[in-house]
Amino acid sequence: MKRQDFRFFHRLRVRWAEVDMQKIVFNAHYLMYFDTAVADYWRALAMPYEESMHQLDGDLYVKKATVEFNASARMDDMLDVGMKCGRIGNSSIQFLGAIFRGEELLITCELIYVFANPETQTSKPVPAKLREMLTGFEAGEPMIEVKTGRWSELGPDAQRIRTEVFVNEQRIPADLEWDEADKDAVHAVAYNRLGRAVATGRLLRQGDGKVKIGRMAVDKVLRGCGFGEAVLKALAQEAHAAGDKLIVLHAQRTAEKFYAKLGFRVHGQPFEEAGIPHVEMHGDLPLAH
């Protein structure tokens, strides 16, 4: 296998606890590396695994796992774990994996999963939706669709995500999360291929070519996969098409680097909003990235 055989990679650094007395990675940890990469693969498909399998009315169980060793990894090595769906049968799915240190191939694996009833653990046909997601991802197709519209259309899905993130996870009082501005805002919601909403945000026009983007929220399981960026860009495109020139947003300090990568700059001093540290940031339209 070669790096170009894969479009998905999970990067990791070998930790001290993973090497043995020979000062190389203990062989059993490679299966953990591949399993971690598979979990990230599902995120790349915009699939919160537990909820998605429940929606698909089944679950995946390992039937076979084989590992072939070509060379060893050592402590502090930066490894790229390539993973791809090789074949989909009636009820089984084959994943092929490879671990690279730079261009050097260290380890390969084959993982066979069976789609089955969680209660009886008897096999079931791989659902058509799951089959389409896997083949679509490997073909380079987008895994989400971002829709923009009004609260009357997108409100229920946006509300579910915002409740999970802001009210349940960040413990912001519900009366601070919901306001009358939702009715006048342009909302964006990202949907995966199962029709599940996974990210949202809203845009408020403030006049003089200026808009405010806020209420940016992404399913906890899927953060860092680019879906929040897709929502932000969809809202920015709406603003740019309407002739607006400047985006203003109140970024949580933990998200400051995310916005900075998209060309936003800090404006003014940090402040607290709903008990959470924030900073105002500005971005020119069209966005640079």
C-alpha positions, 0 to 999 in steps of 0.5 A: 500500500502507498499513501496515495491509496488513501484519502483519509488519514488520522495523525498521532504521536507515539506515547511513552506508555505504548512502547515496550522493553524493546523501545518499540511500539508494543504490537497490540497497540497497532490495533488500537491505532487502527480502531482510533482511525476508524472512529475518526473515519466516521467523523469524516463522514459527518456521522456521530456514531452512536446516534447514526447506528441507532438511526440505521437500526443496527450496529457494526461488530468486528468479525476479523482483524489481521495485522501485518508488520513491516517495520516498527514505530518508536516513541515520539514518531509522528504516524499517519494512519490511512483508512479506507473502505475496501469492499461492501458485501451484503452484511459485511464491510471491509476496511483497509488500513496502513500506518506510515512514518513519512512515506515509509510503510510500517504496518497494514491491516484488514478489518472486517465488520458485520452489520447486525441487530444489537439485541440478537447480534444476528447479521443484517444487510448493510443499509443503502444509506450507509453504503451510499455514504461509504462509497460517496466518501471514497469517491470524494463526494461532500458528506454534508449539505449546508442549507440557509433559510429562516427560523420557520424552516430551519429552527427545529434543527438549529434549536436541537443543536444549540440546546445540546451545545449551549444549554446542556454542554456549556450550561448557559441558561436557556433564557439567555440562549433564545431571543427574538433575533432568531425570527429575523436572522438568516440561519445555516444548518449543516446536514449529513447524508442521513438527514441529521443536523450536525452544525448551525449558525446565524447571521444578523444584519446590522446595517452599513454593510455590517453583519453579525454571525453568532450561535455557531454550534457543532455536534460535540462528536464532530468538532474539528472536522470542518463542518463549522467552517462550512456553516460559517462560509455559507453565512459569509456567502449570504452576506457577501451576495447581499453586498455586506462588507464586514462580519462581526462576531463574539468568539468564545476564547476557546474558538479564537484560533478557529476564526483567526485561521479564516482571516478574522482579527481581534477587535478590542479587549476580552469580555464575558458573555453568559459567564464565558470569556469572549473576544470580538473579532472582525472579518472582511468580506469576501472571506480570504479562505 
